[in-house]
Amino acid sequence: MKHTKVCIVGAGPAGSIAALFLAKFGINCILIDKAKFPREKICGDGISGWVNTVLNELDNDLLIRLAQQPYMLHSYGIRIVAPNSKHIDLPFLDDNNFGENIPPGFIAKRIHFDSFLIDEVKKRPEIELLEETEITNFDYDAGGVVLSNEKTKIHSKIAILANGANSAFMKSPGGIVKDKNYTMTGLRAYYSGVTGFHEKNYVELHFLKGLLPGYFWIFPLSGGMANVGVGLDRYRINKRKLNLKKVMLDSVENIPYLKERFVNAKLESKIEAYTLPLWDKRRKISGNNFMLAGDVASLIDPVTGEGMGHAAISGMLAAKQVIKSLEENNFSAAFMQQYDNSIYNKIGNELSISSKIPKFIKHAWLFNGVVNKAVKSKTLQHRLTEAMSDLEVRKKLKQPSLYLKILLGR
């Protein structure tokens, strides 16, 4: 049996970032993943400003080197397309002080981004990386927990469980049981030859009438590629008896403005499905001797599907809680509650507000009306841009009176 003070299960962004923060403060840990890196990961591939913030705190030089990688496409905004095909382009607010040539957002295939982080992990002597090792059991033992499978046993004082949306640890020991209303099914494929992107590589969310409040997306990638997909919660998929793959392909082939952009496009990969446990409420994400991080903690934004940034935040904050717990030699659920509080203090309001917005964007006539007004109003466009980063502005998006005022031109 191996013994360690800290064991991290899952070496995606949440787990790797947690390990790197621990290494920064001289704390040894074991980082485990069932895969061998580099490995594919089905994802939308958008990397938000939250990732920049976290990596900058970890090591500004690391962030600069990431920005210089040829596969990291620099992105400066978002295009929102209404059901009536009209669109608005909203630039990301770029007020960071991270250094020159650091954009407000990136787009990159997860195989590349995750491998970049793993390469950093391998440079740190404080981190023991175990690949191709799937932990299946979580048990308590004297003075800590035992994480194990048929061949491996690791005793640890504290565990960070960050092994993805399908982790069994979400339910036990995490205690999270998701319902289909807040579980999104996404399909993703890679295309070459898609045209019509914004010159500053805006990510695109297309709110098609038959998918509301879900959407069709197109994210440009380096090398002339694009990440293309659709996403909707399972409840509505079942209720409407939708075949998401058919919806995705029909959209590309039959919606006029999309058909024009895909006329010379080529499908370069399989169309693959994945599950996103969307945030729906504040809940415990820690307990005796453990914390949940990343998708295991159900921290995915219910409007945008944003998960990478929240995974990075949770990894950083989990590492900071480990430091406190080791200093105080306290791994009780009551003490670990500090981690929950730190997460919700950082992104809780953002998630809470986002959870209310689908109630309004599910109405095509309302969505069309707001975008029609925004197309003609620079002031409204600016307000919507602010809403992406200013929580006080975003709060107004869940108020019915706001949409009424917009439609009435007030």
C-alpha positions in Angstrom: 0.0 0.0 0.0 1.2 3.5 -0.9 1.0 6.2 1.7 0.6 9.9 1.0 -0.8 13.0 2.7 -2.8 14.0 -0.5 -4.2 11.9 -3.2 -5.9 13.4 -6.3 -8.1 11.2 -8.4 -8.4 12.6 -12.0 -5.7 14.4 -13.9 -7.8 16.7 -16.0 -7.7 20.5 -15.4 -9.1 20.4 -11.9 -6.8 17.6 -10.7 -3.7 18.8 -12.5 -4.1 22.4 -11.3 -4.7 21.2 -7.7 -1.5 19.2 -7.9 0.5 22.1 -9.4 -0.7 24.5 -6.6 0.3 21.9 -4.0 3.7 21.6 -5.6 4.1 25.3 -5.6 3.8 25.3 -1.8 6.1 22.2 -1.4 3.4 19.7 -0.7 3.8 16.2 -2.1 0.9 14.4 -3.6 -0.1 11.4 -5.8 -2.1 12.3 -8.9 -3.9 9.4 -10.6 -5.8 9.0 -13.9 -7.3 6.0 -15.6 -5.9 7.3 -19.0 -2.5 7.5 -20.5 -1.7 11.0 -21.7 -2.0 12.5 -24.2 -5.7 11.4 -24.4 -8.8 12.6 -26.1 -11.5 14.3 -24.1 -14.9 15.2 -25.5 -15.5 18.8 -24.8 -16.5 22.1 -26.4 -12.9 23.2 -26.2 -13.6 26.7 -24.9 -11.2 28.0 -22.3 -12.6 30.9 -20.4 -11.0 33.9 -18.6 -11.3 32.0 -15.3 -8.5 29.7 -16.5 -6.3 32.7 -17.2 -6.9 34.0 -13.7 -6.1 30.7 -12.0 -3.0 30.0 -14.1 -1.7 33.5 -13.6 -1.9 33.0 -9.8 -0.2 29.7 -10.2 2.6 31.0 -12.4 2.4 33.9 -14.9 5.3 32.4 -16.9 3.2 29.2 -17.4 0.3 31.3 -18.7 2.6 33.1 -21.1 4.0 29.9 -22.4 0.5 28.5 -22.8 -0.5 31.5 -24.9 2.4 30.9 -27.2 1.5 27.3 -28.1 0.5 27.0 -31.8 -2.7 25.1 -30.9 -4.0 27.7 -28.6 -6.4 29.9 -30.6 -6.8 33.3 -29.1 -10.5 34.3 -28.8 -11.9 37.7 -28.1 -15.7 37.4 -28.0 -18.9 35.5 -28.4 -21.5 35.5 -31.2 -25.0 34.8 -30.1 -27.5 33.8 -32.9 -31.2 34.0 -32.3 -33.8 31.5 -33.6 -34.6 34.0 -36.4 -30.9 33.8 -37.5 -30.1 37.3 -36.5 -26.9 37.6 -34.4 -25.0 39.9 -32.1 -21.3 39.9 -31.6 -20.2 40.6 -28.0 -16.5 41.2 -27.2 -15.1 39.7 -24.0 -14.2 42.5 -21.6 -10.4 42.4 -21.7 -9.2 44.2 -18.5 -6.6 41.7 -17.3 -3.0 42.5 -16.3 -1.6 39.1 -17.2 0.9 40.5 -19.8 1.1 41.2 -23.5 -0.5 38.8 -26.0 -2.7 37.1 -23.3 -6.2 37.1 -24.7 -9.4 37.1 -22.6 -10.1 33.5 -23.8 -8.6 30.5 -25.7 -10.0 27.7 -27.8 -8.0 24.5 -28.0 -8.6 20.8 -28.2 -8.6 19.2 -24.8 -6.0 16.7 -25.9 -3.6 19.6 -26.3 -4.5 21.7 -23.3 -4.6 18.8 -20.9 -1.3 17.5 -22.2 0.2 20.9 -21.6 -0.8 20.7 -17.9 0.4 17.1 -17.6 3.8 18.2 -19.0 4.0 20.8 -16.2 3.0 18.1 -13.7 5.8 15.8 -14.9 8.4 18.6 -14.2 7.5 18.8 -10.5 9.2 16.3 -8.2 6.5 16.9 -5.6 3.9 15.1 -7.8 3.9 11.4 -8.4 1.7 10.8 -11.5 0.1 7.4 -11.9 -1.4 6.9 -15.3 -3.5 4.0 -16.6 -4.8 3.5 -13.0 -8.5 3.6 -12.4 -9.5 4.1 -8.8 -12.8 2.3 -8.2 -13.1 2.2 -4.4 -13.2 4.9 -1.7 -13.1 3.6 1.9 -12.3 5.1 5.3 -9.5 3.8 7.4 -7.7 4.9 10.5 -6.4 8.4 10.0 -7.7 8.9 6.5 -9.1 7.2 3.4 -8.1 4.3 1.2 -8.4 4.7 -2.6 -8.1 1.4 -4.4 -8.7 -1.0 -7.3 -7.8 -4.6 -7.7 -4.1 -3.9 -8.0 -3.5 -0.6 -6.2 -4.1 0.7 -2.7 -3.3 4.2 -1.6 -3.8 5.5 1.9 -4.2 9.3 2.1 -5.1 11.8 4.8 -7.2 13.7 2.3 -8.5 13.1 -1.2 -9.5 15.4 -4.0 -11.9 13.6 -6.3 -11.8 15.2 -9.7 -12.3 12.3 -12.2 -15.0 13.7 -14.4 -18.7 13.9 -15.0 -19.3 10.1 -14.9 -17.4 9.5 -11.6 -19.1 7.1 -9.2 -17.7 9.3 -6.5 -20.2 12.0 -7.3 -22.8 9.8 -5.6 -20.7 8.1 -3.0 -19.1 9.6 -1.0 -20.2 12.9 -2.6 -23.9 12.4 -2.0 -24.9 14.1 -5.3 -27.8 12.5 -7.3 -28.5 14.4 -10.5 -31.8 14.5 -12.2 -32.3 14.7 -16.0 -33.6 18.2 -15.8 -30.1 19.3 -15.0 -28.1 16.8 -17.0 -27.1 17.9 -20.4 -26.3 15.6 -23.3 -23.9 17.1 -25.8 -22.7 15.9 -29.2 -19.4 17.0 -30.6 -17.6 16.6 -33.8 -14.6 18.2 -35.6 -15.0 19.8 -39.0 -12.6 21.3 -41.5 -13.5 24.0 -44.0 -16.2 25.8 -42.1 -16.3 29.5 -43.1 -17.7 32.8 -41.8 -15.9 33.1 -38.5 -15.4 36.4 -36.8 -11.9 37.8 -37.5 -11.2 37.7 -33.7 -12.2 34.0 -33.4 -15.5 34.5 -31.5 -17.1 31.4 -30.1 -20.6 30.9 -31.4 -23.8 29.8 -29.7 -26.7 29.3 -32.1 -30.1 29.1 -30.3 -32.1 27.1 -32.8 -35.9 27.0 -32.2 -36.1 23.3 -31.9 -33.3 23.2 -29.3 -34.2 25.9 -26.9 -33.0 26.5 -24.3 -30.2 24.3 -25.6 -28.1 25.4 -28.6 -25.9 24.5 -31.5 -22.3 25.7 -31.3 -19.4 26.3 -33.5 -16.0 27.1 -32.0 -13.1 27.8 -34.3 -9.8 26.0 -33.8 -6.3 26.3 -35.0 -5.4 24.7 -38.3 -8.7 25.5 -40.0 -10.7 23.2 -37.8 -13.8 23.8 -35.9 -15.5 22.1 -32.9 -19.2 21.7 -33.8 -21.9 20.4 -31.6 -25.4 20.5 -30.0 -26.5 20.3 -26.4 -29.8 20.0 -24.5 -31.0 18.7 -21.2 -32.1 15.0 -21.1 -35.6 15.9 -19.9 -36.4 17.9 -23.0 -34.7 15.4 -25.3 -37.0 12.7 -24.0 -40.1 14.8 -23.9 -39.6 16.0 -27.5 -38.3 12.6 -28.6 -35.3 14.3 -30.2 -32.5 12.5 -32.0 -29.7 15.0 -31.3 -27.4 13.6 -34.1 -30.2 14.1 -36.6 -30.8 17.6 -35.3 -27.2 18.5 -35.6 -26.7 17.1 -39.2 -30.1 18.5 -40.4 -29.1 22.0 -39.1 -25.8 21.9 -41.1 -27.6 20.7 -44.2 -30.9 22.6 -44.2 -30.7 25.9 -42.2 -29.8 28.3 -45.0 -27.1 30.5 -43.2 -25.5 27.4 -41.7 -25.6 25.4 -45.0 -23.8 28.3 -46.7 -21.0 28.1 -44.1 -20.7 24.3 -44.3 -20.9 24.0 -48.1 -17.2 23.0 -48.4 -16.9 21.6 -44.9 -15.8 18.1 -44.2 -16.6 16.0 -41.1 -13.2 14.9 -39.7 -14.2 12.9 -36.7 -16.9 10.7 -35.3 -19.9 12.5 -33.7 -19.5 11.6 -30.1 -21.8 12.1 -27.1 -20.9 13.2 -23.6 -22.7 14.1 -20.4 -22.6 17.4 -18.5 -23.9 17.5 -14.9 -25.2 21.1 -14.8 -25.3 23.1 -11.7 -28.8 23.4 -10.1 -28.3 24.4 -6.5 -25.8 24.9 -3.7 -25.0 21.6 -2.1 -22.2 20.0 -0.1 -19.2 19.2 -2.2 -16.9 18.0 0.6 -17.0 15.7 3.6 -14.7 13.9 6.0 -11.3 13.7 4.3 -12.5 14.6 0.8 -13.4 17.3 -1.7 -15.1 17.1 -5.0 -13.6 19.2 -7.8 -14.5 20.0 -11.4 -17.4 18.2 -13.1 -17.7 15.8 -10.2 -18.9 18.7 -8.1 -21.5 19.6 -10.7 -20.1 23.1 -11.3 -21.0 23.4 -15.0 -22.8 26.7 -16.0 -26.4 25.7 -17.0 -26.6 28.3 -19.8 -23.2 28.3 -21.5 -22.0 24.8 -20.5 -18.8 26.5 -19.1 -16.9 23.9 -17.1 -13.2 24.3 -17.7 -12.9 27.6 -15.8 -14.9 26.4 -12.9 -12.8 23.2 -12.8 -9.7 25.3 -12.6 -11.1 27.4 -9.8 -12.1 24.3 -7.8 -8.7 22.7 -8.3 -7.0 25.9 -7.0 -9.3 26.2 -4.0 -9.1 22.5 -3.2 -5.4 22.8 -3.0 -5.7 25.8 -0.7 -8.0 23.9 1.6 -5.5 21.0 1.7 -2.9 23.4 3.0 -5.2 24.6 5.7 -6.2 21.1 6.7 -2.6 19.9 6.9 -1.6 22.9 8.9 -4.4 22.3 11.4 -4.4 18.5 11.1 -8.1 18.8 10.7 -9.9 16.8 7.9 -13.4 16.8 9.4 -16.5 17.6 7.3 -17.1 20.7 9.4 -13.6 22.0 8.7 -13.8 21.0 5.0 -16.9 23.2 4.7 -14.5 26.1 4.2 -13.8 24.7 0.7 -17.6 24.7 -0.1 -17.8 28.3 1.1 -14.8 29.4 -0.9 -16.2 27.9 -4.1 -19.6 29.4 -3.7 -18.2 32.8 -2.7 -16.2 32.8 -5.9 -18.7 31.4 -8.5 -21.9 30.7 -6.5 -23.7 33.9 -7.5 -22.7 33.4 -11.1 -24.1 29.9 -11.2 -27.3 30.9 -9.4 -28.1 33.7 -11.8 -27.3 31.5 -14.8 -29.7 28.8 -13.6 -32.6 31.2 -13.9 -31.9 32.5 -17.4 -33.1 29.3 -19.3 -36.7 30.2 -18.2 -36.6 33.2 -20.5 -34.4 32.0 -23.4 -36.6 29.0 -24.0 -39.1 31.3 -25.6 -38.1 31.9 -29.3 -40.3 35.0 -29.7 -38.7 36.6 -26.6 -35.2 35.7 -27.7 -35.8 37.0 -31.2 -37.2 40.2 -29.8 -34.3 40.9 -27.6 -31.7 40.2 -30.3 -33.6 42.3 -32.8 -33.4 45.2 -30.4 -29.7 44.5 -29.6 -28.7 44.4 -33.3 -29.8 48.1 -33.5 -28.6 49.2 -30.1 -25.0 49.6 -29.2 -26.1 50.5 -25.6 -27.9 47.2 -25.2 -25.0 45.3 -26.8 -22.7 46.9 -24.2 -25.1 45.9 -21.4 -25.0 42.3 -22.6 -21.2 42.4 -22.8 -21.1 43.6 -19.2 -23.4 40.8 -18.2 -20.7 38.3 -19.1 -18.4 39.5 -16.3 -20.5 41.8 -14.0 -22.8 39.9 -11.8 -24.9 42.9 -10.8 -25.7 43.4 -14.5 -26.3 39.7 -15.1 -28.8 39.6 -12.2 -31.1 41.7 -14.3 -31.2 39.0 -17.0 -33.3 36.9 -14.7 -35.9 39.7 -14.2 -39.0 39.5 -16.5 -39.3 43.3 -16.4 -36.0 43.7 -18.2 -37.2 41.8 -21.3 -40.4 43.7 -21.3 -38.5 47.0 -21.2 -36.2 45.9 -24.0 -39.2 44.8 -26.2 -40.9 48.1 -25.5 -37.7 50.0 -26.4 -37.2 51.4 -22.9 
